[in-house]
Amino acid sequence: TEGVRGRGGVGTGNPRLLGMADSYADLEKKGSQDVDEDGKTPHEKEREAWEVKDRNLKFAFVILASVCVLLGMFLLASTRFEHTKEGMSQPSPMAPVLAAIDTTKPLFLNTTQGSTLLRHHETLAFPYFEGGLATNLQQQWSASTCGPTTIVTVLNAMNLPISVRPHVALHPGGRFFRQDNLFTFSCMQRILPMEAIFAGEGWGWGVTLHTLARYLSCFAVSDFKHADEISEGEEGFRRILARAMATEGHYLIANFHRKVAGYPSGGGHHSPIAAYSPQMDMALILDVNPQKYPPMWVPVSKLYEAIDTTDSCGEFPDDSWQGRDSDTLTLVHREPPTASPNPEKLVKELLEIDPMKEDLLLNEWWHPECEPAQRGIALACAPGSDPCVL
């Protein structure tokens, strides 16, 4: 046992361990004697000093990080300001696509150039996006119903109060405008009955620009102008386009000749205008026959030329405003020769009488008295929007 202790054991016989114990005792004794007036030892003072340094370092780091963030924000803002001041120092990725557009010809929206033009920051397209025209576009049921289809598209885009919107058959709880329930309103029937639109030459006479505006007045404030009534002609038309495409609740409708506007085929037509590009001087026609013609950009000069055409049956004798300033109308009740509130039943009766459709083609049962008139534009305005004046 003594031998083990002598070779470095933990017993009292190890002089090295005994010396270390004495040193620690001397330090503790000395430390107890060095306590300052606050009752703190040097070790405690040193620890407090390190804690103060640590807090100061953390605070300095926070200050430095904040300065870096503010400096970055300042540099970003100054860069954007310089770009704005210089008109963008770097070219937009849209620039090559827009530069390739031929502004003298119509351009379909479902092309790269057409869609790029719609997304361009200078394009005025409130009716297309926020106005809801694109999501409410409907397909016309026949060649003569482009007018009612345009009205239906615009009224649904206006999001009128539910109390105004009609019920939809076979659609429980659905209340929105369609080409059939549009004529369940007595105001519509008093202006021009449904039978006159759905049956006639080419299976329908359609509606004139004036009648379209009167139909719209049953649900919203409306105004219209024939092409020859637009002040300053084509330039005035551009101002109307710019104002309508940038005003909430305003919907502009064109009564134009398709072929003159640059369409491959077609004649007189109604469709809403959904956007206008001042940069390219083109307007977007949201055609109500999208199965045949998707939305199309048309040069403003061509569109104005198309509305500045003559409709051979463009004005009925009693299509006249009474007291234009007060927006009151003369609503004349028209009785067709075959009185039937159901157009399908009416056509069925006529086909039973004449299976060869000769009466329908000759229009012997419906002879509208009309006069030639220029086509033009109509404006429909949602309740509470800016004054509805062209």
Contacts in CASP RR format, 6 or more apart in sequence:
PFRMAT RR
TARGET T0000
AUTHOR 0000-0000-0000
METHOD contacts of the structure
MODEL  1
TEGVRGRGGVGTGNPRLLGMADSYADLEKKGSQDVDEDGKTPHEKEREAW
EVKDRNLKFAFVILASVCVLLGMFLLASTRFEHTKEGMSQPSPMAPVLAA
IDTTKPLFLNTTQGSTLLRHHETLAFPYFEGGLATNLQQQWSASTCGPTT
IVTVLNAMNLPISVRPHVALHPGGRFFRQDNLFTFSCMQRILPMEAIFAG
EGWGWGVTLHTLARYLSCFAVSDFKHADEISEGEEGFRRILARAMATEGH
YLIANFHRKVAGYPSGGGHHSPIAAYSPQMDMALILDVNPQKYPPMWVPV
SKLYEAIDTTDSCGEFPDDSWQGRDSDTLTLVHREPPTASPNPEKLVKEL
LEIDPMKEDLLLNEWWHPECEPAQRGIALACAPGSDPCVL
5 11 0 8 1.000
5 12 0 8 1.000
5 13 0 8 1.000
5 14 0 8 1.000
6 13 0 8 1.000
6 14 0 8 1.000
8 14 0 8 1.000
8 16 0 8 1.000
8 17 0 8 1.000
9 17 0 8 1.000
10 17 0 8 1.000
11 17 0 8 1.000
12 18 0 8 1.000
31 41 0 8 1.000
31 42 0 8 1.000
34 41 0 8 1.000
34 42 0 8 1.000
35 41 0 8 1.000
36 45 0 8 1.000
40 48 0 8 1.000
82 89 0 8 1.000
83 89 0 8 1.000
83 90 0 8 1.000
94 116 0 8 1.000
94 119 0 8 1.000
94 120 0 8 1.000
97 112 0 8 1.000
97 113 0 8 1.000
97 116 0 8 1.000
98 113 0 8 1.000
98 116 0 8 1.000
98 117 0 8 1.000
98 120 0 8 1.000
98 279 0 8 1.000
98 280 0 8 1.000
100 113 0 8 1.000
101 107 0 8 1.000
101 113 0 8 1.000
101 114 0 8 1.000
101 117 0 8 1.000
101 280 0 8 1.000
103 280 0 8 1.000
103 281 0 8 1.000
103 282 0 8 1.000
103 299 0 8 1.000
104 299 0 8 1.000
105 262 0 8 1.000
105 299 0 8 1.000
106 261 0 8 1.000
106 262 0 8 1.000
106 263 0 8 1.000
106 296 0 8 1.000
106 297 0 8 1.000
106 298 0 8 1.000
106 299 0 8 1.000
106 302 0 8 1.000
107 113 0 8 1.000
107 114 0 8 1.000
107 117 0 8 1.000
107 282 0 8 1.000
107 296 0 8 1.000
107 297 0 8 1.000
108 114 0 8 1.000
108 294 0 8 1.000
108 295 0 8 1.000
108 296 0 8 1.000
108 297 0 8 1.000
109 115 0 8 1.000
109 118 0 8 1.000
109 284 0 8 1.000
109 294 0 8 1.000
109 295 0 8 1.000
109 296 0 8 1.000
109 297 0 8 1.000
110 294 0 8 1.000
110 295 0 8 1.000
114 297 0 8 1.000
117 123 0 8 1.000
117 277 0 8 1.000
117 280 0 8 1.000
117 282 0 8 1.000
117 297 0 8 1.000
118 125 0 8 1.000
118 128 0 8 1.000
118 275 0 8 1.000
118 284 0 8 1.000
120 277 0 8 1.000
120 279 0 8 1.000
122 277 0 8 1.000
122 278 0 8 1.000
122 279 0 8 1.000
123 275 0 8 1.000
123 276 0 8 1.000
123 277 0 8 1.000
123 279 0 8 1.000
124 241 0 8 1.000
124 242 0 8 1.000
124 245 0 8 1.000
124 246 0 8 1.000
124 275 0 8 1.000
124 276 0 8 1.000
124 277 0 8 1.000
124 278 0 8 1.000
125 245 0 8 1.000
125 274 0 8 1.000
125 275 0 8 1.000
125 276 0 8 1.000
125 284 0 8 1.000
126 245 0 8 1.000
126 246 0 8 1.000
126 247 0 8 1.000
126 248 0 8 1.000
127 133 0 8 1.000
127 157 0 8 1.000
127 244 0 8 1.000
127 245 0 8 1.000
127 249 0 8 1.000
127 250 0 8 1.000
127 251 0 8 1.000
127 252 0 8 1.000
127 272 0 8 1.000
127 273 0 8 1.000
127 274 0 8 1.000
127 275 0 8 1.000
128 134 0 8 1.000
128 274 0 8 1.000
128 275 0 8 1.000
128 284 0 8 1.000
128 286 0 8 1.000
130 248 0 8 1.000
131 157 0 8 1.000
131 248 0 8 1.000
131 249 0 8 1.000
131 251 0 8 1.000
132 157 0 8 1.000
133 153 0 8 1.000
133 154 0 8 1.000
133 157 0 8 1.000
133 251 0 8 1.000
133 272 0 8 1.000
133 274 0 8 1.000
133 286 0 8 1.000
134 274 0 8 1.000
134 286 0 8 1.000
135 157 0 8 1.000
136 153 0 8 1.000
136 156 0 8 1.000
136 157 0 8 1.000
137 153 0 8 1.000
137 286 0 8 1.000
137 288 0 8 1.000
137 290 0 8 1.000
138 149 0 8 1.000
138 152 0 8 1.000
138 153 0 8 1.000
138 156 0 8 1.000
138 178 0 8 1.000
138 179 0 8 1.000
138 288 0 8 1.000
139 149 0 8 1.000
139 288 0 8 1.000
139 289 0 8 1.000
139 290 0 8 1.000
139 291 0 8 1.000
140 146 0 8 1.000
140 147 0 8 1.000
140 148 0 8 1.000
140 149 0 8 1.000
140 179 0 8 1.000
140 288 0 8 1.000
140 289 0 8 1.000
141 149 0 8 1.000
141 179 0 8 1.000
142 198 0 8 1.000
142 203 0 8 1.000
142 204 0 8 1.000
143 202 0 8 1.000
143 203 0 8 1.000
143 204 0 8 1.000
144 197 0 8 1.000
144 198 0 8 1.000
144 200 0 8 1.000
144 202 0 8 1.000
144 203 0 8 1.000
144 204 0 8 1.000
144 205 0 8 1.000
144 206 0 8 1.000
145 179 0 8 1.000
145 197 0 8 1.000
145 198 0 8 1.000
145 206 0 8 1.000
146 206 0 8 1.000
146 269 0 8 1.000
146 270 0 8 1.000
146 271 0 8 1.000
146 288 0 8 1.000
146 289 0 8 1.000
147 206 0 8 1.000
147 207 0 8 1.000
147 212 0 8 1.000
147 270 0 8 1.000
147 288 0 8 1.000
148 179 0 8 1.000
148 182 0 8 1.000
148 183 0 8 1.000
148 197 0 8 1.000
148 207 0 8 1.000
148 215 0 8 1.000
149 179 0 8 1.000
149 270 0 8 1.000
149 288 0 8 1.000
150 212 0 8 1.000
150 253 0 8 1.000
150 270 0 8 1.000
150 271 0 8 1.000
150 272 0 8 1.000
150 288 0 8 1.000
151 177 0 8 1.000
151 182 0 8 1.000
151 212 0 8 1.000
151 215 0 8 1.000
151 216 0 8 1.000
152 177 0 8 1.000
152 178 0 8 1.000
152 179 0 8 1.000
152 182 0 8 1.000
153 272 0 8 1.000
153 286 0 8 1.000
153 288 0 8 1.000
154 216 0 8 1.000
154 251 0 8 1.000
154 253 0 8 1.000
154 272 0 8 1.000
154 380 0 8 1.000
155 177 0 8 1.000
155 219 0 8 1.000
155 220 0 8 1.000
155 380 0 8 1.000
156 176 0 8 1.000
156 177 0 8 1.000
157 251 0 8 1.000
158 219 0 8 1.000
158 220 0 8 1.000
158 249 0 8 1.000
158 251 0 8 1.000
158 380 0 8 1.000
158 382 0 8 1.000
159 382 0 8 1.000
160 219 0 8 1.000
160 220 0 8 1.000
160 382 0 8 1.000
160 383 0 8 1.000
162 175 0 8 1.000
164 219 0 8 1.000
165 175 0 8 1.000
165 176 0 8 1.000
165 177 0 8 1.000
166 175 0 8 1.000
166 176 0 8 1.000
166 177 0 8 1.000
166 178 0 8 1.000
166 181 0 8 1.000
166 182 0 8 1.000
166 184 0 8 1.000
166 185 0 8 1.000
167 173 0 8 1.000
167 174 0 8 1.000
167 175 0 8 1.000
167 181 0 8 1.000
168 174 0 8 1.000
168 175 0 8 1.000
168 176 0 8 1.000
168 178 0 8 1.000
168 181 0 8 1.000
169 180 0 8 1.000
169 181 0 8 1.000
182 188 0 8 1.000
183 189 0 8 1.000
183 193 0 8 1.000
183 194 0 8 1.000
185 218 0 8 1.000
187 218 0 8 1.000
187 331 0 8 1.000
188 194 0 8 1.000
188 215 0 8 1.000
188 218 0 8 1.000
189 333 0 8 1.000
190 331 0 8 1.000
190 332 0 8 1.000
190 333 0 8 1.000
191 211 0 8 1.000
191 214 0 8 1.000
191 215 0 8 1.000
191 218 0 8 1.000
191 329 0 8 1.000
191 331 0 8 1.000
191 332 0 8 1.000
192 207 0 8 1.000
192 211 0 8 1.000
192 215 0 8 1.000
192 316 0 8 1.000
192 334 0 8 1.000
193 334 0 8 1.000
193 335 0 8 1.000
193 336 0 8 1.000
194 343 0 8 1.000
195 336 0 8 1.000
195 338 0 8 1.000
195 340 0 8 1.000
195 343 0 8 1.000
195 346 0 8 1.000
195 366 0 8 1.000
196 204 0 8 1.000
196 205 0 8 1.000
196 206 0 8 1.000
196 334 0 8 1.000
196 336 0 8 1.000
196 366 0 8 1.000
196 368 0 8 1.000
197 204 0 8 1.000
197 205 0 8 1.000
197 206 0 8 1.000
197 207 0 8 1.000
198 204 0 8 1.000
198 343 0 8 1.000
198 347 0 8 1.000
199 343 0 8 1.000
199 346 0 8 1.000
199 347 0 8 1.000
199 350 0 8 1.000
199 360 0 8 1.000
199 365 0 8 1.000
199 366 0 8 1.000
200 360 0 8 1.000
200 363 0 8 1.000
200 366 0 8 1.000
201 361 0 8 1.000
201 363 0 8 1.000
202 360 0 8 1.000
202 361 0 8 1.000
203 360 0 8 1.000
205 313 0 8 1.000
205 366 0 8 1.000
205 368 0 8 1.000
207 215 0 8 1.000
207 270 0 8 1.000
208 255 0 8 1.000
208 311 0 8 1.000
208 313 0 8 1.000
208 314 0 8 1.000
208 315 0 8 1.000
208 316 0 8 1.000
208 319 0 8 1.000
208 370 0 8 1.000
208 373 0 8 1.000
209 224 0 8 1.000
209 226 0 8 1.000
209 255 0 8 1.000
209 270 0 8 1.000
209 311 0 8 1.000
209 314 0 8 1.000
209 373 0 8 1.000
209 375 0 8 1.000
209 376 0 8 1.000
209 377 0 8 1.000
209 378 0 8 1.000
210 224 0 8 1.000
210 314 0 8 1.000
210 315 0 8 1.000
210 316 0 8 1.000
210 319 0 8 1.000
210 373 0 8 1.000
211 316 0 8 1.000
211 319 0 8 1.000
212 224 0 8 1.000
212 253 0 8 1.000
212 255 0 8 1.000
212 270 0 8 1.000
212 378 0 8 1.000
213 222 0 8 1.000
213 223 0 8 1.000
213 224 0 8 1.000
213 378 0 8 1.000
214 222 0 8 1.000
214 319 0 8 1.000
214 329 0 8 1.000
214 331 0 8 1.000
216 222 0 8 1.000
216 378 0 8 1.000
216 380 0 8 1.000
217 327 0 8 1.000
217 329 0 8 1.000
220 380 0 8 1.000
220 381 0 8 1.000
220 382 0 8 1.000
220 383 0 8 1.000
220 388 0 8 1.000
221 327 0 8 1.000
221 380 0 8 1.000
221 381 0 8 1.000
221 383 0 8 1.000
221 388 0 8 1.000
222 378 0 8 1.000
222 379 0 8 1.000
222 380 0 8 1.000
222 381 0 8 1.000
222 388 0 8 1.000
223 378 0 8 1.000
223 379 0 8 1.000
223 388 0 8 1.000
223 389 0 8 1.000
223 390 0 8 1.000
224 376 0 8 1.000
224 377 0 8 1.000
224 378 0 8 1.000
224 379 0 8 1.000
224 390 0 8 1.000
225 376 0 8 1.000
225 377 0 8 1.000
225 390 0 8 1.000
226 373 0 8 1.000
226 374 0 8 1.000
226 375 0 8 1.000
226 376 0 8 1.000
227 233 0 8 1.000
227 304 0 8 1.000
227 307 0 8 1.000
227 308 0 8 1.000
227 309 0 8 1.000
227 374 0 8 1.000
227 375 0 8 1.000
227 376 0 8 1.000
227 377 0 8 1.000
228 308 0 8 1.000
228 374 0 8 1.000
230 236 0 8 1.000
230 237 0 8 1.000
230 240 0 8 1.000
230 376 0 8 1.000
230 377 0 8 1.000
230 390 0 8 1.000
232 239 0 8 1.000
233 304 0 8 1.000
234 300 0 8 1.000
234 301 0 8 1.000
234 304 0 8 1.000
237 300 0 8 1.000
237 303 0 8 1.000
237 304 0 8 1.000
237 307 0 8 1.000
237 377 0 8 1.000
238 278 0 8 1.000
238 281 0 8 1.000
238 300 0 8 1.000
240 252 0 8 1.000
240 377 0 8 1.000
240 390 0 8 1.000
241 252 0 8 1.000
241 273 0 8 1.000
241 276 0 8 1.000
241 283 0 8 1.000
241 300 0 8 1.000
242 276 0 8 1.000
242 278 0 8 1.000
243 250 0 8 1.000
244 250 0 8 1.000
244 251 0 8 1.000
244 252 0 8 1.000
244 273 0 8 1.000
244 379 0 8 1.000
245 252 0 8 1.000
245 273 0 8 1.000
245 275 0 8 1.000
245 276 0 8 1.000
247 385 0 8 1.000
247 386 0 8 1.000
248 382 0 8 1.000
248 385 0 8 1.000
248 386 0 8 1.000
249 381 0 8 1.000
249 382 0 8 1.000
249 385 0 8 1.000
249 386 0 8 1.000
250 379 0 8 1.000
250 380 0 8 1.000
250 381 0 8 1.000
250 382 0 8 1.000
250 385 0 8 1.000
250 386 0 8 1.000
250 388 0 8 1.000
251 272 0 8 1.000
251 379 0 8 1.000
251 380 0 8 1.000
251 381 0 8 1.000
251 382 0 8 1.000
252 272 0 8 1.000
252 273 0 8 1.000
252 377 0 8 1.000
252 378 0 8 1.000
252 379 0 8 1.000
253 270 0 8 1.000
253 271 0 8 1.000
253 272 0 8 1.000
253 273 0 8 1.000
253 377 0 8 1.000
253 378 0 8 1.000
253 379 0 8 1.000
253 380 0 8 1.000
254 270 0 8 1.000
254 271 0 8 1.000
254 272 0 8 1.000
254 273 0 8 1.000
254 285 0 8 1.000
254 303 0 8 1.000
254 306 0 8 1.000
254 307 0 8 1.000
254 376 0 8 1.000
254 377 0 8 1.000
255 268 0 8 1.000
255 269 0 8 1.000
255 270 0 8 1.000
255 307 0 8 1.000
255 311 0 8 1.000
255 375 0 8 1.000
255 376 0 8 1.000
255 377 0 8 1.000
255 378 0 8 1.000
256 268 0 8 1.000
256 269 0 8 1.000
256 271 0 8 1.000
256 303 0 8 1.000
256 306 0 8 1.000
256 307 0 8 1.000
256 309 0 8 1.000
256 375 0 8 1.000
256 376 0 8 1.000
257 266 0 8 1.000
257 267 0 8 1.000
257 268 0 8 1.000
257 269 0 8 1.000
257 306 0 8 1.000
257 307 0 8 1.000
257 309 0 8 1.000
257 375 0 8 1.000
258 265 0 8 1.000
258 266 0 8 1.000
258 267 0 8 1.000
258 268 0 8 1.000
258 269 0 8 1.000
258 306 0 8 1.000
259 265 0 8 1.000
259 266 0 8 1.000
259 267 0 8 1.000
260 302 0 8 1.000
260 305 0 8 1.000
260 306 0 8 1.000
260 309 0 8 1.000
261 285 0 8 1.000
261 298 0 8 1.000
261 302 0 8 1.000
261 303 0 8 1.000
261 305 0 8 1.000
261 306 0 8 1.000
262 298 0 8 1.000
262 302 0 8 1.000
262 306 0 8 1.000
263 293 0 8 1.000
263 296 0 8 1.000
268 309 0 8 1.000
268 311 0 8 1.000
268 375 0 8 1.000
269 287 0 8 1.000
270 288 0 8 1.000
271 285 0 8 1.000
271 286 0 8 1.000
271 287 0 8 1.000
271 288 0 8 1.000
272 285 0 8 1.000
272 286 0 8 1.000
272 288 0 8 1.000
273 283 0 8 1.000
273 284 0 8 1.000
273 285 0 8 1.000
273 286 0 8 1.000
274 284 0 8 1.000
274 285 0 8 1.000
274 286 0 8 1.000
274 295 0 8 1.000
275 283 0 8 1.000
275 284 0 8 1.000
276 282 0 8 1.000
276 283 0 8 1.000
276 284 0 8 1.000
276 300 0 8 1.000
277 283 0 8 1.000
277 284 0 8 1.000
277 297 0 8 1.000
280 297 0 8 1.000
281 299 0 8 1.000
281 300 0 8 1.000
281 301 0 8 1.000
282 297 0 8 1.000
282 298 0 8 1.000
282 299 0 8 1.000
282 300 0 8 1.000
283 297 0 8 1.000
283 298 0 8 1.000
283 300 0 8 1.000
283 303 0 8 1.000
284 295 0 8 1.000
284 296 0 8 1.000
284 297 0 8 1.000
284 298 0 8 1.000
285 295 0 8 1.000
285 296 0 8 1.000
285 297 0 8 1.000
285 298 0 8 1.000
285 303 0 8 1.000
286 295 0 8 1.000
287 293 0 8 1.000
287 294 0 8 1.000
287 295 0 8 1.000
287 296 0 8 1.000
298 306 0 8 1.000
306 375 0 8 1.000
307 374 0 8 1.000
307 375 0 8 1.000
307 376 0 8 1.000
307 377 0 8 1.000
308 374 0 8 1.000
308 375 0 8 1.000
308 376 0 8 1.000
309 374 0 8 1.000
309 375 0 8 1.000
310 372 0 8 1.000
310 373 0 8 1.000
310 374 0 8 1.000
310 375 0 8 1.000
311 372 0 8 1.000
311 373 0 8 1.000
311 374 0 8 1.000
311 375 0 8 1.000
312 372 0 8 1.000
313 368 0 8 1.000
313 370 0 8 1.000
313 371 0 8 1.000
313 372 0 8 1.000
314 370 0 8 1.000
314 371 0 8 1.000
314 372 0 8 1.000
314 373 0 8 1.000
314 375 0 8 1.000
315 370 0 8 1.000
315 371 0 8 1.000
315 372 0 8 1.000
315 373 0 8 1.000
316 368 0 8 1.000
316 369 0 8 1.000
316 370 0 8 1.000
316 371 0 8 1.000
317 369 0 8 1.000
317 370 0 8 1.000
317 371 0 8 1.000
318 330 0 8 1.000
318 332 0 8 1.000
320 330 0 8 1.000
321 327 0 8 1.000
321 328 0 8 1.000
321 329 0 8 1.000
321 330 0 8 1.000
322 328 0 8 1.000
322 329 0 8 1.000
322 330 0 8 1.000
336 346 0 8 1.000
336 365 0 8 1.000
336 366 0 8 1.000
337 365 0 8 1.000
337 366 0 8 1.000
338 346 0 8 1.000
338 349 0 8 1.000
338 350 0 8 1.000
338 365 0 8 1.000
340 346 0 8 1.000
340 349 0 8 1.000
347 360 0 8 1.000
350 357 0 8 1.000
350 359 0 8 1.000
350 360 0 8 1.000
350 365 0 8 1.000
351 357 0 8 1.000
351 360 0 8 1.000
353 359 0 8 1.000
354 360 0 8 1.000
359 365 0 8 1.000
377 390 0 8 1.000
379 388 0 8 1.000
379 389 0 8 1.000
379 390 0 8 1.000
380 388 0 8 1.000
381 387 0 8 1.000
381 388 0 8 1.000
END
